[in-house]
């Protein structure tokens, strides 16, 4: 017999957290709306083919199932692909500017470690049809403000550009395996192993020196830009430097540059990023909570060539952080609990309905015990922490206060009957 | 702001602490026999604690420590999202397949492997397309082939003396192992002014 019904990687959301989640969700959607984003939603299932051809998520990480027609489906492992496809299907004019926001759960069947969440609640935006640095700037600005507006101060965005490494590697004939190995080492800033690995490759020393500097291209943007300029060996790399310096200049104009630093050591984990990519951190939170970037070639796969840029926030990670730092919106609305004696039923329900019409929360119960026992049982229940208890007996209305019962005229007025 | 080190208990920690002392940090309350868990230097800018080696990547990944020093064997066995910034070239040894010299690895036939490192062993034999049953053993791995629990073992080999004394020898080398300095991915960015000089100092000591 199976007694343990818990599945690794899936969790309930408690009522306090869910209240906070809804509040934060509303706040963020209002923020995105004020920038012209329309909220949309895509199905929970996608076709397996959509992801396996894209090569952006390992096939092992997908939750697969087969429908009654024998078609292989997956639980949506990412939001960007379906949203891009939706934009391509519904807006065939590739010149259209389309701004979408979404809130969705995504599912990844990570094999290890067991504690890692497999159901991830994401909130994000996708901005299609604009390839300007101002568009990148808007997306990054909204990523920063999404955290700031929730009271999180230690916000930090690491901005990179996959082109810088890719355009360098284009000029150095590496095999796919060599590229993958070097990417892995650069991503981990594993300078020692890069040096050992490069020694085995036939490559001019000056080029090796450039590769060894790639993992160290991070930190204060102006310094990094200077270091990048010195490493450019072709025009495409120079264009990358120009592009991200323009984005940085835009962020300076809108006064958000202080939150941004550079890291050119990001390689292309999601294969569709073609250009800038960024991660958002909260300083004392060990893992990134935001991930985003530009994917100019993804929409082509759905028949409509169209540049795009966006990001997603891992909402539950942010909520965990906010909870630790007492930043969560609290549900402090009072609950009115009204007990009635059988004879007072109609009066009690009428009273409750009247209070509800004024926006109060009211619950009604039949008194089947002494007042003291009812009070004791509700005091033990965490869900009724904010509850005020009332008793409607013999045409008298009593309000409970620290174990005492005072007669009042009406709920809400709370004034004692003289 | 304090920079926290997580060090793997054992010889490597001793060397790492020596390195820190050589860099000019003074740990007044530290002695090998001390039962304290956390040691802070006199300027209050660095503290370190000693943990079991497989826990080091976990502490660093989760941000409970900013920097960790741990063997490559542990990083291969327990992969973590950390920056692996320096090869310290201390605690050098090799990850090897060992067994009886007159019984080489029977490629094409299933064999039983005893090891403390099931992930590394599985990866290695899978790339070789070798059929294996892996048995996780927590210590005295050399015992396994002697008493017939396993055909061979996967373990780290430093001098090879333990193997020799038990009549075993290295059948294949998997990779080189040495201690690495790992850094939390967020700390590297947010505490850069403090972490950079420490990494530089370690680099110069090499």
Interface residues (C-beta under 8 A of the other chain):
Chain A: X154 X156 X158 X188 X189 X190 X191 X192 X193 X196 X218 X219 X261 X263 X281 X283 X284 X285 X286 X287 X288
Chain B: X61 X62 X63 X64 X81 X82 X83 X84 X85 X86 X87 X180 X183 X184 X185 X186 X188 X189 X190 X192
